[in-house]
């Protein structure tokens, strides 16, 4: 009996312990369930929703780039591409065989497609080919019943309807590199196939043209397949960029340069500083970068000795030759030298044991400042520069926009070199020599300028204001893109510039903002230089007289220049200097020309550089004349007929050369 009682007590104790343990376990489980389902319910509901809902970015339309009349220079076109969804195709190889009967598929394309199919999930579309024309799209759609898993997708691609004509202005867009992706803060750049500006204005204004992303909220299943779209919010399209460029003038400039191996032109609006045209040859097709340039094509562009990828108008640096003589003349006037003072030119100038030659071997005789600019007498400027000094010449150069970047809103601009005594000591570690001042006075030696800087110099001389060049006239929201309104606005802006240049300049936004102050140069000095440039072109004996504009009221004033690229030895001088046309192309002189028009009411400033073209009078001046003639022909108030706006298409020692 006692033994049974003891067993019962033991069993009861064990049962109680076991029951207590179970109760404790279930209590803990209940507490955990309460914590998860009640206390943490919001957190886990959010996580569950996030697993079901996917938020994805939508790329916005890129802003267009328009010329001053609203003609699209860079726009967006529909990109038709054929895609393959493996799970819908059943047999991918067989589907590709059938597709190959509709469009030709290379072995490399098939290999690339199969690699992507194996890497991606079966429901993720794989791009077979992009940039299909409408005929190809039609053939695929007609054969769609026999092409399971094949469909046409529509996106957007950048298009440059004027191709090479605008390449050095617009630049191009291309895929984001790994380095750019790492440095980026914009999630847009992570989107597959997204492209950004890589050069030109596309790069300069990339963030404004890019816009901001939209979002789409989609429901997905456990493996990530999209079930349905729940919500869509479109992004903000990129802003449209309106330029100062005149598309017809730009096209004319590029066509006019087409006969040259390597050359550049800059045409500025003197009143506003707007770049009306900027040409550089050879050029390239920016559409090739957008569509995906091949490695062989890229190597060809990089290794081309004529450097088609280089914008020679802003990044090309040249000795300015005799176009620099106006700078020296203004420095002489500032130093108090009488412009009527005469210097005798026997054809050479001796300094110590060195002899510096004039381009006119037999000499010019007596020359005052006006005549020296008109006939481009080197000896006159040798003599004057010795008295003025290189540092004073450099100071005047800086006033006229030489020797530093102009601030143009285009990447890649180079500043050039305007030497001083301190510059040589710092850069070369040697003292300045007197003969180097003489060489500098005719735009040789260390002096390096770009065509853009020479155009700015000319605009400042012609207008008397510190003109600063620019491309962007306006940035507009994407909705404010009525081409008709833009054309009217541009026409009104052009009309406002007619008449008195000073009044027109004062009416521009740049002038109102105080960006174009008057030059710190007396107007009388500038007038003297303008008069001499007029004589260069429009008086007999001027170096560009044969290249003048004969139409009444359209006359230009200018200055020729020849930049020597080789040293002429004394032996060659004794035997006779070899003519440019008898030399290999790369040993010929560069031809330069700067000009403004019309003479008595300047509106346009132009600079031309023809690499290895020979003399400025023979090679560069005819181009400058033609460009300024075309600018005035297209000017609605300089012509009897109204302007017709064309639609954009669908897809050392002194030189022995004549200045």
Secondary structure, 3 states (H helix, E strand, C coil): CHHHHHHHHHHHHHHHHHHHHHHHHHHHHHHHHHHHHHHCHHHHHHHHHHHHEEEEEECCCCCCEECCCCCEEEEEEEEEEEEECHHHHCCHHHHHHHHHCCCCCCHHHHHHHHHHHHHCCCCCCEEEECCCCHHHHHHHHHCHHHCCCEEEEEEEEEECCCHHHHHHHHCEEEECCHHHHHHCCCHHHHCCCCEEEEEHHHHHCHHHHHCECEEEEEEECCCCCEEEEEEEECCECCCEEEECCCHHHHHHHHHHHCCCCCEEEEEEECCCCEEEEEEEECCCCCHHHHHCCCHHHHHHHHHCCCCCCCCHHHHCCECCHHHHHHHHHHHHHHCCCCCCCCEEECCEEEECCEEEECCCCCCCEEECHHHHHHHCCHHHHHHHHHHHCHHHHHHHHHHCCCCCCCCCCCCCCCCCECCCHHHHHHHCCCCCCHHHHHHHHCCCCCCEECHHHHHHHHHHHHHCECCCCECEEEEECCCCCCHHHHHHHHHHHHHHCCCCHHHHHHHCHHHHCCCCCECCCCHHHHHHHHHHHHHHHHCCCCCCHHHCCCCCCCCEEEEEEEECCCCCCHHHHHHCCCCHHHCCHHHCCEEEEEEEECCCCCCEEEEEEECCCCCHHHHHHHHHHHHHHHHHHHCCCCCCCCCCCCCCCCCCCCCCCCC
